[in-house]
Structures are given as structure tokens and as C-alpha cells.
């Protein structure tokens, strides 16, 4: 059964207000080396055993383009584990 892992993050050109807030909090806690903090989402799902890795990747990308990620403001990365 292919396991799909999808990482969705704001595009580098988009201000990540949540990431900036976390970065400021880390600095106030003494972690001054923490920079360019980005906050995203981690999505996991399984597909049927009959789906091969290439099809799983294609389907996962289609899911991201249609629902799981906003292509205007977010990037995503798909990982397929057989």
C-alpha cells in the first residue's frame, strides 16, 4: 500500500506571519540562531495496493493542485513510500 506524505509550506515570496511570530518567540527564549522560520502542514494518506509509485505521485500532485494546497501562495513536496 503506497503511503503518501505531503509537505505544504508558504512560498518563499509570501510573508509567513505565523513563522515570523514563532521566530520572534524563539529569539526571546534565547534561540537567536533560529532564522527564516516557516510553518506549514504535513499530510499523510494511503492509496490502494494496486496503485504503483508513478501513479501515486501523479494522484498526490493532483490532490494538492485541486484541494490540499493553494498553488498561488503555497509550495508542496510529495513523497511516496511503497
Residue pairs with C-beta under 8 A, 6 or more apart in sequence:
1 46
1 47
1 48
1 49
2 46
2 47
2 49
2 51
2 52
2 53
2 56
2 80
2 81
2 82
3 44
3 45
3 46
3 80
3 81
4 43
4 44
4 45
4 46
4 47
4 56
4 60
4 78
4 79
4 80
5 42
5 43
5 44
5 78
5 79
5 81
6 41
6 42
6 43
6 44
6 45
6 60
6 63
6 64
6 68
6 69
6 76
6 77
6 78
6 79
7 40
7 41
7 42
7 43
7 76
7 77
7 79
8 40
8 41
8 42
8 43
8 64
8 68
8 69
8 74
8 75
8 76
9 38
9 39
9 40
9 74
9 75
9 76
10 16
10 19
10 38
10 39
10 40
10 73
10 74
10 75
11 73
11 74
11 75
12 75
14 73
14 74
16 37
16 38
16 39
18 39
19 36
19 37
19 38
19 39
20 37
22 37
22 39
23 34
23 35
23 36
23 37
26 34
26 37
27 34
40 74
43 68
45 60
47 56
47 59
51 59
53 80
53 82
56 80
57 78
57 80
60 78
60 80
61 78
64 76
64 78
65 71
68 76
69 75
69 76
